[in-house]
Amino acid sequence: MSRRIWIPLVLVSLMVPLALAQDTPPAAPPAEGSGRSRGGPGGGWDPAQMKERLMNNVKEQMGVVNDDEWKVIQAKLDPVLTKRMESMGGMGGGMFGGRGGRGRGDDNNEGGRPRGAVEQASRDLRTLLEDKNASEDQIKEKLTALREAREKSRAELAAAQKDLKEVLAPGRQEAVLVMSGFLE
């Protein structure tokens, strides 16, 4: 599955609880020719636009009206979103897209986004698995590297979630972020 599809799917999965919780009807789709159809240029998804919508929905659901308060929360929320996506990197590779799964042939690192350690370890293991002559020791080594990268990423996510929790008002703000999957 290509990164263009995978990243928005992750973001959408994080947005579903927020969308379901909203009382307002969804906005009308953008007019044809507005350049925003399907979220970005060329009809593709624009991860930055998705992230902005997600953050606006979170802000609204949390009831944050003070821009200074939101800046503090957003500064802590952004690393949680990033770490959450990084910790999921490599999951499902090959499940949906046949040989190689998402990102196959994407060595140019589309979008200029640096690869996280989990994504790189997953890519390395996937590449090795495509080599029918790879030894069991080589596979075990790459598998261990992937597991270690995932564990480190989960620890970084937990630390980012702890930092975020420290700036939240108890009650609604924390509850919204738990329901949206940003906090446990």
Buried (B, 14 or more C-beta within 10 A) or exposed (E): BBBBEBBBBBBEEBBEBBBEEEEEEEEEEEEEEEEBBEBBEEEBBBBEBBBEBBBEBBBBBBEBEEEEBBEEBBEBBBBBBBBBBBBBBBBBBBEEBEEBBBBBEBEEEEEEEEBBBBBBBBBBBBEBBEEEEBEEEBBEBBBEBBEEBBEBBBEBBBEBBEBBBEBBEEEEBBBBBEBBBBBE
